[in-house]
Amino acid sequence: MQIDEGCRIFPNVKIGRGSVIYGPSIIGQPPRGKKAGELPVVIGEGAVVRPFTTIYAGNQIGKDFQTGQGTSIREKNVLGDGVSIGTNAILEFDNKIGNNVRVHSGCFLEMVTLGDNVFIGPNAVFTDDPHPMNCPHYKQCLGGAVVEDLARIGANVTILPGVIIGRNALVGAGSVVVEDVPNDAVVVGNPAKVIKRVQDLTCPPGFFERPYLWAPYQA
């Protein structure tokens, strides 16, 4: 294990074998109202945490985890194995992320559930509050989106609270998703609308009969 000088590792932090923590990074920062070491952080083996990353206390992270530079991960997140969180991406609280997920640079997620083998393109934003701000029923209405297994979200997409993105769906770059997306659907636009199925896509260079004829999509 390598932990660079300039890193701050709080008490009650467990980092798996073979991990590299580049400085300056902070692991185990207590959230507001909690004492140092009161909440645990568990990071599995083989992690690579790049400079200027902050991971708060109260997180469970699987093996082979990676961050870009300047990643921020708040409390109460659960991440599976093989998760990559890009440069300057922000995970606010209470996200649940499956295995082999890529969250690209500049993304913002709060109270979001991502299945396995999900791809989130750069600068995608997931909102969680349908009527900001100061609604007296804020806590009852608050809730993030669900992205099911194998779905792909393009760059600069905005997804509204409570939306469900179906299994193997594809959301085109720049779309604003205001309602649920069916399994295998391709949606684009503002508001996003279904234009075809993933199975109807073509491969312009001709390498494949159509895209996604490879694992894990055709495992």
Helices and strands as residue ranges (DSSP letters): E 2-3, E 8-9, E 13-15, E 20-21, E 26-29, E 41-43, E 48-49, E 54-56, E 59-61, E 66-67, E 72-73, E 78-79, E 84-85, E 90-91, E 96-97, E 102-103, E 108-109, E 113-114, E 119-120, E 125-126, H 138-141, E 146-147, E 152-153, E 158-159, E 164-165, E 170-171, E 176-177, E 185-188, E 193-197, G 198-200
